[in-house]
């Protein structure tokens, strides 16, 4: 597994991806998303990562709260992690995950899919991130 040192939070995202690889190695594909969520929570605990599961995030429109959405995991207060258990990830899943990053004003996210024969993951960067 290679992570580029110049990426922000690359050590942390690498550790999260390592957890996902371990889960996929043990469980393989074919389970519902909730099973992978539970297994990821266990593995991240084992690896000493701080996270909240199904973390409520507020959505704002023009600085007014318009609702909430739950992210699968918020890791170390910085990384949004969305899990999928689908056969093929396509552009709509990437777009949705990027929209969540923008709505949450988080800089970095991971989209991880356990549904294929091989683990799939995509590191996402919010180009509209605003330092709070």
C-alpha positions as CSV (number, residue, x, y, z in Angstrom):
1,X,0.0,0.0,0.0
2,X,1.4,3.3,-1.1
3,X,0.4,6.7,0.3
4,X,2.0,9.9,-1.0
5,X,3.6,11.9,1.8
6,X,2.6,15.2,0.2
7,X,-1.1,14.4,0.7
8,X,-2.7,15.9,3.8
9,X,-3.5,13.2,6.4
10,X,-1.9,10.5,4.2
11,X,-0.7,8.5,7.2
12,X,-4.3,8.5,8.6
13,X,-6.0,7.7,5.4
14,X,-3.4,4.9,4.8
15,X,-4.3,3.5,8.3
16,X,-8.0,3.6,7.5
17,X,-7.5,1.9,4.1
18,X,-5.4,-0.7,5.9
19,X,-8.3,-1.4,8.2
20,X,-10.6,-1.8,5.2
21,X,-8.1,-4.2,3.6
22,X,-8.1,-6.4,6.7
23,X,-11.9,-6.4,6.9
24,X,-12.1,-7.4,3.2
25,X,-9.4,-10.0,3.6
26,X,-11.4,-11.7,6.4
27,X,-15.0,-11.1,5.2
28,X,-14.6,-10.9,1.4
29,X,-17.5,-9.5,-0.5
30,X,-21.2,-10.3,-0.4
31,X,-22.4,-8.9,2.9
32,X,-24.7,-6.0,3.6
33,X,-23.1,-2.6,4.2
34,X,-24.0,-2.7,7.9
35,X,-21.8,-5.8,8.4
36,X,-18.8,-3.9,6.9
37,X,-19.6,-0.9,9.1
38,X,-19.5,-3.1,12.2
39,X,-16.3,-4.8,11.2
40,X,-14.6,-1.5,10.3
41,X,-15.6,-0.2,13.7
42,X,-13.9,-3.2,15.4
43,X,-10.8,-3.0,13.2
44,X,-10.4,0.8,13.7
45,X,-10.7,0.2,17.5
46,X,-8.0,-2.5,17.3
47,X,-5.8,-0.1,15.4
48,X,-6.3,2.7,17.9
49,X,-8.2,5.1,15.7
50,X,-10.6,7.6,17.2
51,X,-13.9,7.8,15.3
52,X,-17.7,8.2,15.6
53,X,-20.0,5.9,13.6
54,X,-23.1,7.2,11.8
55,X,-22.0,10.7,12.8
56,X,-24.7,13.4,12.3
57,X,-23.4,16.2,10.2
58,X,-25.4,19.4,9.6
59,X,-26.0,20.6,6.1
60,X,-26.1,24.3,5.4
61,X,-27.3,26.3,2.4
62,X,-26.2,30.0,2.3
63,X,-25.2,29.7,6.0
64,X,-28.7,28.4,7.0
65,X,-29.1,24.9,8.4
66,X,-31.3,22.9,6.0
67,X,-30.9,19.4,7.4
68,X,-28.6,16.7,8.6
69,X,-27.0,13.7,7.0
70,X,-25.1,10.8,8.7
71,X,-21.6,10.0,7.5
72,X,-20.7,6.3,8.0
73,X,-17.6,7.3,10.0
74,X,-15.9,10.5,11.0
75,X,-12.3,9.5,11.8
76,X,-10.0,11.5,14.1
77,X,-12.4,14.5,13.5
78,X,-10.9,15.0,10.1
79,X,-11.7,12.2,7.6
80,X,-15.2,11.4,6.3
81,X,-15.4,7.6,5.5
82,X,-18.3,6.4,3.3
83,X,-18.8,2.7,2.9
84,X,-20.5,0.9,0.1
85,X,-21.2,-2.8,-0.6
86,X,-22.1,-2.7,-4.2
87,X,-20.8,-4.6,-7.3
88,X,-19.6,-1.5,-9.2
89,X,-18.9,2.0,-8.0
90,X,-19.6,4.7,-10.6
91,X,-19.5,8.4,-10.9
92,X,-22.7,9.0,-8.9
93,X,-21.1,7.5,-5.8
94,X,-18.0,9.7,-6.1
95,X,-20.1,12.8,-6.8
96,X,-22.3,12.0,-3.7
97,X,-19.3,11.6,-1.5
98,X,-17.7,14.8,-2.7
99,X,-21.0,16.6,-2.2
100,X,-21.0,15.4,1.4
101,X,-17.4,16.7,1.9
102,X,-18.4,20.1,0.7
103,X,-21.6,20.1,2.8
104,X,-19.7,19.1,5.9
105,X,-16.8,21.4,5.0
106,X,-14.3,18.5,5.5
107,X,-11.1,18.6,3.5
108,X,-10.5,14.8,3.0
109,X,-12.7,11.8,2.6
110,X,-12.6,8.1,1.7
111,X,-15.1,6.2,-0.3
112,X,-14.6,2.5,0.3
113,X,-16.4,-0.3,-1.5
114,X,-16.5,-3.9,-0.2
115,X,-18.9,-5.2,-2.8
116,X,-16.4,-6.1,-5.5
117,X,-14.1,-9.1,-5.6
118,X,-11.3,-6.7,-4.8
119,X,-11.5,-3.9,-2.3
120,X,-12.1,-0.5,-4.0
121,X,-11.3,2.8,-2.4
122,X,-11.0,6.4,-3.5
123,X,-9.4,9.3,-1.7
124,X,-11.4,12.4,-2.1
125,X,-10.3,16.0,-1.7
126,X,-12.7,18.9,-1.2
127,X,-11.4,21.7,-3.4
128,X,-14.0,24.1,-1.8
129,X,-12.7,23.4,1.7
130,X,-12.7,26.5,3.9
131,X,-10.5,26.7,6.9
132,X,-12.8,27.4,9.8
